[in-house]
Amino acid sequence: MTTRKNISSGAKWEDVVGYSRAVQFGNIIEVSGTVAVNEAGVVGPGDFYLQTKFIIQKIEGVLQQAGFSLQDVVRTRTFVTDITHWEEVGRAHGEFFAKIKPSTSMIEVSGFIEPEYLVEMEVTAMKG
């Protein structure tokens, strides 16, 4: 029987909204939407490239916590508030995934919970 493991970031919103930072089910892990924010606030305000880079590094930490790596990523989903910045977002994505080449999508959205968030990313990773 495969076991489900919920991974928490400790954010108060996980209990309020009812979600986990990531969920591992067997050899698959799904990482929830991730934005460029840390304890000090928004990272890279106004900068699509820096936010994307920070987000991927943040996701990498969650994957490592569960025993996965970026090499295990099979899908990325990137949401942006302004698709005209796709090259900046794509450049940051390529710095991490150029050799891994997961399936991907980039979707323009009208906004996020905080207006300073320009990019949000989800990933799916699989071992084996």
GROMACS elastic network, one bead per residue, 0.5 to 0.9 nm:
[ bonds ]
;  ai    aj funct       b0    kb
    1    26     6  0.89887   500
    2    25     6  0.66794   500
    2    26     6  0.53732   500
    2    27     6  0.89160   500
    3    24     6  0.81464   500
    3    25     6  0.59295   500
    3    26     6  0.60617   500
    4    23     6  0.70652   500
    4    24     6  0.57588   500
    4    26     6  0.68830   500
    5    22     6  0.84652   500
    5    23     6  0.57925   500
    5    24     6  0.50515   500
    5    25     6  0.63739   500
    5    26     6  0.85262   500
    6    19     6  0.89191   500
    6    20     6  0.59643   500
    6    21     6  0.76077   500
    6    22     6  0.61465   500
    6    24     6  0.64124   500
    6    25     6  0.87369   500
    7    20     6  0.59481   500
    7    21     6  0.56529   500
    7    22     6  0.50549   500
    7    23     6  0.59376   500
    7    24     6  0.76454   500
    7    62     6  0.82406   500
    7    65     6  0.86813   500
    7    66     6  0.79506   500
    8    11     6  0.75632   500
    8    14     6  0.76275   500
    8    19     6  0.87019   500
    8    20     6  0.54843   500
    8    21     6  0.50453   500
    8    22     6  0.69025   500
    8    23     6  0.88394   500
    9    12     6  0.89077   500
    9    14     6  0.81374   500
    9    20     6  0.77392   500
    9    21     6  0.57464   500
    9    22     6  0.86221   500
    9    62     6  0.85959   500
   10    13     6  0.84717   500
   10    14     6  0.73778   500
   10    21     6  0.85489   500
   11    14     6  0.57781   500
   11    15     6  0.80641   500
   11    21     6  0.86539   500
   12    15     6  0.60223   500
   12    16     6  0.66346   500
   12    17     6  0.88408   500
   13    17     6  0.56375   500
   13    18     6  0.75752   500
   13    19     6  0.80071   500
   14    17     6  0.55543   500
   14    18     6  0.53003   500
   14    20     6  0.59117   500
   14    21     6  0.75210   500
   15    19     6  0.67992   500
   15    20     6  0.84367   500
   16    19     6  0.83459   500
   19    22     6  0.83789   500
   19    32     6  0.83253   500
   20    23     6  0.64696   500
   20    31     6  0.84236   500
   20    32     6  0.71992   500
   21    30     6  0.86956   500
   21    31     6  0.62006   500
   21    32     6  0.54608   500
   21    33     6  0.81776   500
   21    34     6  0.85356   500
   21    62     6  0.81196   500
   22    29     6  0.67806   500
   22    30     6  0.54931   500
   22    32     6  0.56237   500
   22    62     6  0.75911   500
   22    63     6  0.85967   500
   23    28     6  0.83282   500
   23    29     6  0.55713   500
   23    30     6  0.53779   500
   23    31     6  0.66753   500
   23    32     6  0.82437   500
   24    27     6  0.72334   500
   24    28     6  0.56633   500
   24    30     6  0.64407   500
   24    31     6  0.86568   500
   24    66     6  0.78068   500
   25    28     6  0.53642   500
   25    29     6  0.62302   500
   25    30     6  0.85081   500
   26    29     6  0.79002   500
   26   126     6  0.89157   500
   26   127     6  0.88939   500
   27   125     6  0.82372   500
   27   126     6  0.55016   500
   27   127     6  0.51462   500
   27   128     6  0.72088   500
   28   124     6  0.71908   500
   28   125     6  0.57136   500
   28   127     6  0.65995   500
   29    63     6  0.79447   500
   29    66     6  0.83384   500
   29    68     6  0.83227   500
   29    73     6  0.89921   500
   29   123     6  0.82206   500
   29   124     6  0.58016   500
   29   125     6  0.52677   500
   29   126     6  0.64229   500
   29   127     6  0.88673   500
   30   122     6  0.75753   500
   30   123     6  0.59889   500
   30   125     6  0.65699   500
   30   126     6  0.89426   500
   31    34     6  0.78465   500
   31    59     6  0.73002   500
   31    62     6  0.77948   500
   31    63     6  0.80329   500
   31   121     6  0.86891   500
   31   122     6  0.55925   500
   31   123     6  0.52798   500
   31   124     6  0.63662   500
   31   125     6  0.82964   500
   32   121     6  0.78055   500
   32   122     6  0.53664   500
   32   123     6  0.73149   500
   33    77     6  0.86916   500
   33    78     6  0.87971   500
   33   120     6  0.58094   500
   33   121     6  0.51333   500
   33   123     6  0.80146   500
   34    37     6  0.85174   500
   34    55     6  0.62120   500
   34    56     6  0.84813   500
   34    58     6  0.78472   500
   34    59     6  0.72524   500
   34   119     6  0.83291   500
   34   120     6  0.52380   500
   34   121     6  0.51818   500
   34   122     6  0.62974   500
   35    42     6  0.84521   500
   35    43     6  0.89254   500
   35    51     6  0.74915   500
   35    52     6  0.81989   500
   35    54     6  0.83729   500
   35    55     6  0.58486   500
   35    58     6  0.87487   500
   35   117     6  0.65490   500
   35   118     6  0.81121   500
   35   119     6  0.62795   500
   35   121     6  0.68527   500
   36    41     6  0.84284   500
   36    42     6  0.57938   500
   36    43     6  0.52516   500
   36    44     6  0.74201   500
   36    45     6  0.88235   500
   36    50     6  0.84626   500
   36    51     6  0.51889   500
   36    52     6  0.73011   500
   36    53     6  0.86390   500
   36    54     6  0.59555   500
   36    55     6  0.53339   500
   36    58     6  0.81976   500
   36   117     6  0.68333   500
   36   118     6  0.83915   500
   36   119     6  0.75027   500
   36   120     6  0.76951   500
   37    40     6  0.75831   500
   37    41     6  0.53117   500
   37    43     6  0.54605   500
   37    44     6  0.88720   500
   37    51     6  0.85842   500
   37    54     6  0.85135   500
   37    55     6  0.82932   500
   37   117     6  0.82311   500
   38    41     6  0.53105   500
   38    42     6  0.65193   500
   38    43     6  0.70423   500
   39    42     6  0.85901   500
   40    43     6  0.82082   500
   42    45     6  0.62132   500
   42    51     6  0.85641   500
   42   116     6  0.69083   500
   42   117     6  0.72787   500
   43    47     6  0.87348   500
   43    50     6  0.75228   500
   43    51     6  0.62538   500
   43    54     6  0.73801   500
   43   117     6  0.88717   500
   44    47     6  0.52662   500
   44    48     6  0.76270   500
   44    49     6  0.82378   500
   44    50     6  0.53563   500
   44    51     6  0.54110   500
   44    54     6  0.83288   500
   45    48     6  0.82283   500
   45    50     6  0.84211   500
   45    51     6  0.76389   500
   45   116     6  0.61145   500
   45   117     6  0.76334   500
   45   118     6  0.82069   500
   46    50     6  0.88477   500
   46    51     6  0.84796   500
   46   116     6  0.70299   500
   46   117     6  0.83570   500
   46   118     6  0.73240   500
   47    50     6  0.55131   500
   47    51     6  0.61797   500
   47    52     6  0.86245   500
   47    88     6  0.86502   500
   47   118     6  0.77665   500
   48    51     6  0.52599   500
   48    52     6  0.61145   500
   48    53     6  0.86285   500
   48    80     6  0.83482   500
   48    85     6  0.68474   500
   48    86     6  0.85263   500
   48    88     6  0.61482   500
   48    89     6  0.59357   500
   48    92     6  0.89285   500
   48   118     6  0.62213   500
   48   119     6  0.67003   500
   49    52     6  0.52661   500
   49    53     6  0.62110   500
   49    54     6  0.86558   500
   49    85     6  0.85272   500
   49    87     6  0.85871   500
   49    89     6  0.52084   500
   49    90     6  0.81837   500
   49    91     6  0.73107   500
   49    92     6  0.58267   500
   49    93     6  0.88243   500
   50    53     6  0.51136   500
   50    54     6  0.60758   500
   50    55     6  0.84835   500
   50    88     6  0.86608   500
   50    89     6  0.85216   500
   50    92     6  0.77188   500
   51    54     6  0.51650   500
   51    55     6  0.60559   500
   51    56     6  0.86945   500
   51    89     6  0.83953   500
   51    92     6  0.89220   500
   51   117     6  0.81157   500
   51   118     6  0.73242   500
   51   119     6  0.65729   500
   51   120     6  0.86760   500
   52    55     6  0.50576   500
   52    56     6  0.62708   500
   52    57     6  0.86830   500
   52    78     6  0.88785   500
   52    88     6  0.84423   500
   52    89     6  0.59375   500
   52    90     6  0.86594   500
   52    92     6  0.60842   500
   52    93     6  0.70877   500
   52   118     6  0.87105   500
   52   119     6  0.63818   500
   52   120     6  0.78066   500
   52   121     6  0.80432   500
   53    56     6  0.53361   500
   53    57     6  0.63631   500
   53    58     6  0.86719   500
   53    89     6  0.81838   500
   53    92     6  0.53622   500
   53    93     6  0.71423   500
   53    95     6  0.84375   500
   53    96     6  0.84808   500
   54    57     6  0.51379   500
   54    58     6  0.61041   500
   54    59     6  0.86167   500
   55    59     6  0.61223   500
   55    60     6  0.84978   500
   55   119     6  0.82995   500
   55   120     6  0.75764   500
   55   121     6  0.71163   500
   56    60     6  0.60354   500
   56    61     6  0.86945   500
   56    70     6  0.88485   500
   56    92     6  0.85351   500
   56    93     6  0.76960   500
   56    96     6  0.77966   500
   56   121     6  0.79233   500
   57    61     6  0.64344   500
   57    62     6  0.89455   500
   57    96     6  0.89928   500
   58    61     6  0.52343   500
   58    62     6  0.66827   500
   58    63     6  0.88867   500
   59    62     6  0.51198   500
   59    63     6  0.62249   500
   59    64     6  0.86158   500
   59    70     6  0.84888   500
   59   121     6  0.86798   500
   59   122     6  0.83811   500
   59   123     6  0.79889   500
   60    63     6  0.50636   500
   60    64     6  0.61291   500
   60    65     6  0.85948   500
   60    68     6  0.83623   500
   60    69     6  0.64004   500
   60    70     6  0.60944   500
   61    64     6  0.51154   500
   61    65     6  0.61773   500
   61    66     6  0.88336   500
   61    69     6  0.84411   500
   62    65     6  0.50765   500
   62    66     6  0.66197   500
   62    67     6  0.88771   500
   62    68     6  0.83921   500
   62    69     6  0.89058   500
   63    66     6  0.52810   500
   63    67     6  0.63293   500
   63    69     6  0.55167   500
   63    70     6  0.73069   500
   63    72     6  0.88791   500
   63   125     6  0.81895   500
   64    68     6  0.50028   500
   64    69     6  0.55857   500
   64    70     6  0.84984   500
   65    68     6  0.73908   500
   66    69     6  0.87306   500
   68    71     6  0.79544   500
   68    72     6  0.63626   500
   68    73     6  0.85765   500
   68   125     6  0.75481   500
   68   126     6  0.80255   500
   68   127     6  0.73953   500
   69    72     6  0.54782   500
   69    73     6  0.73047   500
   69   125     6  0.81225   500
   70    73     6  0.52987   500
   70    74     6  0.89413   500
   70    96     6  0.78327   500
   70    97     6  0.78275   500
   70   100     6  0.79759   500
   70   125     6  0.77684   500
   71    74     6  0.83438   500
   71    97     6  0.82354   500
   71    99     6  0.88850   500
   71   100     6  0.60752   500
   71   125     6  0.83146   500
   72   100     6  0.82934   500
   72   102     6  0.89380   500
   72   124     6  0.84030   500
   72   126     6  0.53161   500
   72   127     6  0.58387   500
   72   128     6  0.84769   500
   73    76     6  0.75015   500
   73    97     6  0.87655   500
   73   100     6  0.76765   500
   73   101     6  0.86300   500
   73   102     6  0.62188   500
   73   103     6  0.88916   500
   73   123     6  0.67560   500
   73   124     6  0.57617   500
   73   126     6  0.63549   500
   73   127     6  0.86482   500
   74   100     6  0.82697   500
   74   101     6  0.78110   500
   74   103     6  0.61058   500
   74   104     6  0.84532   500
   74   123     6  0.76819   500
   74   124     6  0.58584   500
   74   125     6  0.52859   500
   74   126     6  0.66227   500
   75   101     6  0.86893   500
   75   104     6  0.54662   500
   75   105     6  0.84153   500
   75   122     6  0.83122   500
   75   123     6  0.55940   500
   75   124     6  0.51346   500
   75   125     6  0.69148   500
   76   102     6  0.67014   500
   76   103     6  0.64378   500
   76   105     6  0.66340   500
   76   106     6  0.85908   500
   76   121     6  0.69302   500
   76   122     6  0.58281   500
   76   124     6  0.65829   500
   76   125     6  0.89600   500
   77   103     6  0.86252   500
   77   104     6  0.56400   500
   77   105     6  0.50671   500
   77   106     6  0.61658   500
   77   107     6  0.78513   500
   77   120     6  0.82648   500
   77   121     6  0.55056   500
   77   122     6  0.51743   500
   77   123     6  0.62976   500
   77   124     6  0.87835   500
   78    89     6  0.86161   500
   78   104     6  0.76618   500
   78   105     6  0.60832   500
   78   107     6  0.62483   500
   78   108     6  0.85800   500
   78   119     6  0.69493   500
   78   120     6  0.58427   500
   78   122     6  0.66668   500
   78   123     6  0.87758   500
   79    83     6  0.88404   500
   79   105     6  0.82823   500
   79   106     6  0.56959   500
   79   108     6  0.57102   500
   79   109     6  0.63420   500
   79   118     6  0.82287   500
   79   119     6  0.55996   500
   79   120     6  0.51149   500
   79   121     6  0.61642   500
   79   122     6  0.86963   500
   80    83     6  0.61636   500
   80    85     6  0.81807   500
   80    86     6  0.80982   500
   80    89     6  0.84566   500
   80   106     6  0.71836   500
   80   107     6  0.61477   500
   80   109     6  0.59378   500
   80   110     6  0.84131   500
   80   111     6  0.80001   500
   80   117     6  0.87489   500
   80   118     6  0.56995   500
   80   120     6  0.66194   500
   80   121     6  0.87894   500
   81    85     6  0.88164   500
   81   107     6  0.84777   500
   81   108     6  0.54724   500
   81   109     6  0.51713   500
   81   110     6  0.58481   500
   81   111     6  0.55949   500
   81   112     6  0.79176   500
   81   117     6  0.81764   500
   81   118     6  0.53805   500
   81   119     6  0.66899   500
   82    85     6  0.60111   500
   82    86     6  0.78432   500
   82   108     6  0.60407   500
   82   109     6  0.75581   500
   82   110     6  0.82598   500
   82   118     6  0.76509   500
   82   119     6  0.89424   500
   83    86     6  0.52570   500
   83    87     6  0.88155   500
   83   106     6  0.81269   500
   83   107     6  0.73676   500
   83   108     6  0.54598   500
   83   109     6  0.86014   500
   84    87     6  0.77187   500
   85    88     6  0.55723   500
   85    89     6  0.65396   500
   85    90     6  0.86102   500
   86    89     6  0.51159   500
   86    90     6  0.57685   500
   86    91     6  0.83805   500
   86   106     6  0.78824   500
   87    91     6  0.58857   500
   87    92     6  0.86164   500
   88    91     6  0.51475   500
   88    92     6  0.64839   500
   88    93     6  0.86698   500
   89    92     6  0.53787   500
   89    93     6  0.61967   500
   89    94     6  0.85963   500
   89   106     6  0.89784   500
   89   119     6  0.82153   500
   90    94     6  0.59225   500
   90    95     6  0.85807   500
   90   106     6  0.88737   500
   91    94     6  0.50652   500
   91    95     6  0.63154   500
   92    95     6  0.51919   500
   92    96     6  0.70196   500
   92    97     6  0.88098   500
   93    96     6  0.56293   500
   93    97     6  0.59602   500
   93    98     6  0.76635   500
   94    99     6  0.82855   500
   94   101     6  0.85220   500
   95    98     6  0.61949   500
   95    99     6  0.89677   500
   96    99     6  0.78945   500
   96   100     6  0.79648   500
   97   101     6  0.54944   500
   97   102     6  0.71329   500
   98   101     6  0.56280   500
   98   102     6  0.88020   500
   99   102     6  0.89553   500
  101   104     6  0.84665   500
  108   111     6  0.86742   500
  109   112     6  0.79380   500
  111   114     6  0.78858   500
  111   115     6  0.66834   500
  111   117     6  0.79463   500
  111   118     6  0.77521   500
  112   115     6  0.61465   500
  112   116     6  0.83057   500
  112   117     6  0.63208   500
  112   118     6  0.76973   500
  112   119     6  0.85526   500
  112   120     6  0.83556   500
  113   116     6  0.88318   500
  113   117     6  0.77499   500
  114   117     6  0.57001   500
  114   118     6  0.89280   500
  115   118     6  0.73971   500
  117   120     6  0.74740   500
